[in-house]
Amino acid sequence: MAVALAATVDPARLDVRLEVTGIPAGADTYTISRRSPSGNEAAVRGAFNAAVSGTSAIARDWEAPFDVELVYTVTAYDGTTVLETATATVTVAYGQCAAWLVDLARPTNSLAVVIQDMHELQFDLANGVHRILNRRAPVMTMLPAWTPSAELAVLTDTLAQRDQVRALWGAGYPFLLRTTPDLGIGNMYLGLTGFVEERILADGRAPERRMRAAVIQVERPDPGLFVPTAPNTYQHVKDTWATYADMLAAVGTYDQLAYIFPGGDASPVIPWLPDDI
C-alpha cells in the first residue's frame, strides 16, 4: 500500500488536519510540508523529521494561510533516502472575522479577534551620520532595514477572550497574526515587547477590552525545534473517567483524546494571580 495524505479543515480553529496512511515499512521518519501560491515551502510544525510509529500518523497545521490554495506533501524517509511521497490540496476559506491570533506553543489558546488598529509599520535601520567641517552634505553609512515594529490593538468581548489573549501574549513566545490576504497582512509572526489591557468603557463591570501590544516582526520559529503541545493532560483524563473502559466508550481515538480542551479553551502556561485575595 502506497503512502497517502488526506487534508481536511477543522472548523473550530480553522487548522488543517493532516492524516497520513500507508507509511512504508523501513521508514524511520516523515515530514509534511506546505507550499503556498508564492512557492514558499514551510514544514508543518510537529511533523518535521517526525519519528514513524506504525503505518499512520496525524498532524495539524495551525498556521495555514487563509483563502489561498495550499499543497501539502508528505515524504517518508529511511535515513536520508526518500521512500515515498504523496500530496493533498486544500484551501482554508475564511470570510467573516478579520483575524486570528495563533498561539504557537498551545494552539488551542488561539482565537478570532477584530483588529482595531495596526495602521503603522515602523522600519528602523542602523546608520551613521558624519558631519564634515566646511561641507554641506554629511557622509552616511547605512545598513539594511530591520523588520518593522508596530502597535497592534485587538478587541475582545468577553472576559474569557481577555484571558485567552493574556495567556497567548503573556506566555513568553512569539505568536502568529493570521489574516485574509485582502487585509494586506496575511501571515505575520510577531514578538512582543509589552502589552496593555484597556477597559473600553469606564464601568469596571463591563467585560469589553482593547488589548494593545507593542510588537516586532520575527522569522517563523523553527518547526523542528518549536513544537506545539496538545491541550489534554493525564491529570484531566484521570479526573474525567474512572476507568480505561469509560474513556474508550467516550472517545474514539487517541488523537481525539489529545485534543479535548481541559477547563475550557484557554490553557495558560503560567496562571495569572488570583483576583479574589
PEHUTA-V556204 format. One record per pair of residues at least 12 apart in sequence whose ideal C-beta (glycine too) atoms are under 8 Angstrom apart, sorted by the first residue. I is the first residue (numbers start at 1). J is the second residue. Records with the same first field share a line. If there is no record, write none. Layout:
BEGIN
I: J + J
END
This chain:
BEGIN
1: 21 + 22 + 55
2: 22 + 24 + 84 + 86
3: 20 + 21 + 22 + 23 + 24 + 74 + 76 + 83 + 84 + 85 + 86
4: 20 + 21 + 22 + 86
5: 18 + 19 + 20 + 32 + 72 + 73 + 74 + 86 + 87 + 88
6: 18 + 19 + 21 + 88
7: 70 + 72 + 88 + 89 + 90
8: 90
9: 90 + 92 + 93
10: 60
13: 62 + 100 + 107 + 108 + 110
14: 64 + 66 + 92 + 94 + 100
15: 60 + 61 + 62 + 64 + 107
16: 60 + 61 + 64 + 70 + 72 + 90 + 92
17: 58 + 60
18: 32 + 44 + 47 + 58 + 59 + 60 + 61 + 72 + 74 + 88
19: 56 + 57 + 58
20: 32 + 56 + 57 + 58 + 59 + 74 + 86
21: 55 + 56
22: 55 + 56
23: 52 + 54 + 55 + 56 + 57 + 76
24: 76 + 83 + 84
26: 78 + 83
27: 52 + 76 + 77 + 78 + 83 + 84
28: 51 + 52 + 77 + 78 + 79
29: 49 + 50 + 51 + 52 + 76 + 77
30: 47 + 50 + 52 + 57 + 74 + 75 + 76 + 77
31: 43 + 47 + 48 + 49 + 50 + 74 + 75 + 77
32: 44 + 47 + 48 + 59 + 61 + 72 + 73 + 74 + 75
33: 72 + 73 + 75
34: 61 + 64 + 70 + 71 + 72
35: 70 + 71 + 72 + 73
36: 65 + 68 + 70
37: 68 + 69
42: 63 + 220 + 223
43: 223 + 224
44: 59 + 60 + 61 + 72 + 223
45: 61 + 62 + 63 + 104 + 223 + 226 + 227 + 228
46: 59 + 60 + 223 + 227 + 228
47: 59 + 74
48: 223 + 224
49: 77 + 224
52: 76
58: 255
60: 107
62: 102 + 104 + 107 + 110 + 176 + 228
63: 102 + 104 + 176 + 178 + 187 + 220
64: 90 + 92
65: 92 + 178 + 181 + 186 + 187
66: 92 + 93 + 94 + 178 + 179 + 180 + 181
67: 91 + 92 + 93 + 94 + 95 + 180 + 181 + 182
68: 91 + 181
69: 89 + 90 + 91
70: 89 + 90 + 91 + 92
71: 87 + 88 + 89
72: 87 + 88 + 89 + 90
73: 85 + 86 + 87
74: 86 + 87
94: 180
95: 180
97: 112 + 113 + 114
98: 113 + 114 + 115 + 179 + 180 + 183
99: 112 + 113 + 114 + 115 + 154 + 177 + 178 + 179 + 183 + 185
100: 112 + 113 + 176 + 177 + 178 + 179
101: 113 + 154 + 165 + 168 + 175 + 176 + 177 + 178
102: 175 + 176 + 177 + 178
103: 167 + 168 + 171 + 173 + 175
104: 173 + 174 + 175 + 176 + 221 + 226 + 228
105: 171 + 173 + 226 + 228 + 229 + 269
106: 167 + 171 + 228 + 229 + 231 + 267 + 269
107: 228
108: 231 + 259 + 261 + 265 + 266 + 267
109: 164 + 167 + 168 + 171 + 265 + 266 + 267 + 268
110: 168
111: 161 + 164 + 165 + 168 + 265
113: 154 + 155 + 156 + 161 + 165
114: 154 + 155
115: 152 + 153 + 154 + 179 + 183
116: 153 + 154 + 155 + 210
117: 151 + 152 + 153 + 212
118: 150 + 151 + 152 + 153 + 185
120: 150 + 151
121: 148 + 149 + 150
122: 148 + 149 + 150
123: 145 + 146 + 147 + 148
124: 145 + 146 + 149
125: 142 + 143 + 144 + 145 + 146
126: 142 + 143 + 146
127: 140 + 141 + 142 + 143
128: 140 + 141 + 142
147: 216 + 217 + 218
148: 216 + 217
149: 214 + 215 + 216 + 217
150: 214 + 215 + 216 + 217
151: 212 + 213 + 214 + 215
152: 177 + 190 + 212 + 213 + 215
153: 210 + 211 + 212 + 213
154: 210 + 211
155: 200 + 208 + 209 + 210 + 211
156: 208 + 209 + 211
157: 207 + 208
158: 207
159: 207
160: 264 + 265 + 266
161: 209
162: 197 + 207 + 209 + 211
163: 266 + 268 + 272
164: 265 + 266
165: 209 + 211
166: 197 + 268 + 272
167: 266 + 267 + 268 + 269
169: 192 + 195 + 211 + 213
170: 195 + 268 + 270 + 272
171: 268 + 269 + 270
172: 269
173: 221
174: 189 + 190 + 191 + 192 + 218 + 221
175: 189 + 190 + 192
176: 188 + 189 + 190
177: 189 + 190
188: 217
189: 217 + 218 + 219 + 220 + 221
190: 213 + 215 + 216 + 217 + 218
191: 215 + 216 + 218
192: 213 + 214 + 215
193: 214 + 215 + 216
194: 213 + 214
195: 211 + 212 + 213 + 214
196: 211 + 212 + 213
197: 209 + 211
198: 210 + 211 + 212
230: 258 + 259
231: 258 + 259 + 260 + 261 + 262 + 267
232: 257 + 258 + 259 + 260 + 261 + 262
233: 262
236: 260 + 262 + 263
237: 257
END
